Amino acid sequence: MTRPPDPRRRARWLKTLHEWHWVSSAICLVGMLLFAVTGFTLNHAGQIEAKPRVTSLRATVPAPVLQAVAPPVGQARAPWPPALQHWARAQWSVDTAGREAEWSADEVYVSLPRPGGDAWIRVGLADGEAEYERTDRGWISYFNDLHKGRNTGAAWSWFIDAFAAACLVFCITGLFILKMHAGNRPFTWPMVGLGLVLPALLALLFIH
């Protein structure tokens, strides 16, 4: 003879699920809003006009700084020199630490991509003529790049991983809560099934 389910045990499980569910939802709230809004802007990127602002600056690297720059032997790519790091920070307030540069016989070039824009610095090794160009594509592009994790660095990549884990907890606990309430809510599983079937049909019928 099977024993009837213990209502106290069920209540404890439900309480635990609700606690995990609301904590994970609180952690995910702002991130969910960000990714939902940027999902819309990315999906309509062609209709949202962006007007990039380009800033171009020129300067001459002082001779003592240029003399401290030692081109790598037999390498096309090597770290951006510390002497130029300090000079670029003092001259243009640009942080180039840890960047890899492209070297040629007459110049060194460093690319400085970032969310929402790009930048680069070119320095002539013979005359010290330097050029800095920065492109800013606006806040929408900035948040779109955060959504894609484009040029965002390791810390943002870790945040996306942690956010994805919190979303999994939120969804899985929500699924178990649905299961425990499904007996009193007959439309529960048809709605869950619709959430599965609808995107699957759209993908099969309209994506080629």
HELIX and SHEET records of a PDB file:
HELIX    1   1 PRO A    7  ASN A   43  1                                  37    
HELIX    2   2 ALA A   63  GLN A   67  1                                   5    
HELIX    3   3 PRO A   82  TRP A   92  1                                  11    
HELIX    4   4 TRP A  139  LYS A  148  1                                  10    
HELIX    5   5 GLY A  153  HIS A  181  1                                  29    
HELIX    6   6 ALA A  182  ASN A  184  5                                   3    
HELIX    7   7 THR A  188  PHE A  206  1                                  19    
SHEET    1   A 6 ARG A  53  THR A  60  0                                        
SHEET    2   A 6 GLU A 129  ASP A 136 -1                                        
SHEET    3   A 6 GLY A 117  GLY A 124 -1                                        
SHEET    4   A 6 GLU A 107  SER A 111 -1                                        
SHEET    5   A 6 GLU A 100  TRP A 103 -1                                        
SHEET    6   A 6 ARG A  77  PRO A  79 -1                                        
END                                                                             
